[in-house]
């Protein structure tokens, strides 16, 4: 079936697959759908052509907030942090997209690992990586070489190509931050709405393994974040319900009309009819999976394999539709039906839907956008003012003469050590926090919590980092608190369960100023400044005689904090004081 009610045929199922390196060849248009499973050698496409699938998100205009003066491609590549250079690809090659999947984006830093990232599509619908000519000019680059013909989104020709260096923030096997340096050829299009797209040449050339469900992509031993979103008030997982009452006789297959208006336009979905039955199994509904797309009304093939007719009321959920992801492929499989004479419709039986604990909050279709996770919505004064870089670290605004204020430059240079340029937390001198216990406090040691291999690696990385920063030290404390690895925004967070310690700690009284006091202090002021202390808690020492109270235990042994840990009672009051 096609799932649209306009064509009868075998269903198009989805099977997982990956890039070319996983053994799935790219199909040439000369290979017909009926021969997909046949052994054949794919025909090579002309090398002088760029293929881009005509998908909706390739026409969605993307706006980039770039510095009009500091153009990154006009300067040497700036590397800061742990940089891993990926192998340069010897040549780009052509390819074809598999399905109309949900748009996927990745954040890249153009020519500098410290500049603000820009969003790029990561899409199998483009055989080669592309960039908009206007965006390339704003970045300070210009095309070179001869152009090639573009097929799929109109008949046009590229302006050449530009070799662009960019960085992708990633994590290694120990969950430490690294920047993957890529130098890649981007083919310049006269007008390309999304701005940048990394196509099949980038995905296949670096053997990328993409997992949209986990929001991660892997190259070699490194992983980086990807964002899968659809445009508009649509959802990637939709319940399909009937839009009119319908009877399904026994031993009969019926095209059931369903509402498909919540499916994203331009995206393929796989519809999975639900297995539904009455308690006595006199009614058993099921159907084949099939491809379905956006429309006010589509049809699902549903069969009643029971002995009693069933009446489906309007609004009955009969199937689930899941959007195609990067790596899914459409494949036809034949089904044979023997047509017979429909039996008379007896009295309808009540319908019982077999589901496994439906969650009313699951799959809520919030307004979403292909570039939802961009930082462009954040007000950043660097986008509104001309700036220049001082000493390769400080970005300072310039005056009408194009020069930064000398007093600001002098101030920054005098207090160079106040800035965490290497990412390490500072250390406050002349002040420390004490942990006062209640008179009847009785702290007892707690055993370590069990942790699987998925948690042990980030736990080891966190302990190594804290030891390197001199935040913790080995301990012989009589008490111990367990370590917890908490998942937050797709990353593991190292936490110590200090609830027993906090319950036995004397609380501060009125630790924070009132709102009225804050507003009274700010009254009449028009200019405000702020300094954000990097890892502020770790900068404040714990009184040496109280460090034993912060001891934690894990598979690595017993440690105690030399500086204030997160989650410690009274820490916010001391920090604000």
Buried (B, 14 or more C-beta within 10 A) or exposed (E): BBBBBEEEEBBBBBEEBBBBEEEBEBBEEEBEEEEBEEEEEEEEBEEEBBBBBEBBBBEBEBEBBBBEEBBBBEEEBBBBEEEBEBEEBEEBBBBBBBBBBBBBBBBBBBBBBBBBBBBBBBBBBBBBBBBBBBBBBBBBBEBEBEBBEBBBBEEBBBBBBBEBBBBBBBBBEEBBEBBBBBBBBBBBBEEBEBBBBBBBBBBBBBBBBBBBEEBBBBBBEBBBBBBBBBBEEBBBBBBBBBBEEBBBBBEBBBBBBBBBBBBBBBBBBBBBBBEBBBEEEBBBBBBBBBBBBBBEEBBBBBBBBBBBBBBBEEEBBBBBBBBBBBBBBBBBEEEEEEEEEEEEEEEBBEBBBEEEEEEEEEBEBEEBBBBBBBEBEEEEEBBEBBBBBBEEEBBBBBEEEEEBEEEEBEEBEEEEEEEBEEEBBBBBEEEBBEBBBEEEBEBEBBEBBEBEEEBBBBBBBBBEBBBEBEBBEEBEBEBBBBBBBEEEEEEBEBBBBBEBBBEBBEEBEEBEEEEEEEEEEEEEEEEEEEEEBEBBBBBBBBEEEBBBBBBBBBEBEBBBBBBBBBBBBBBBBBBEE
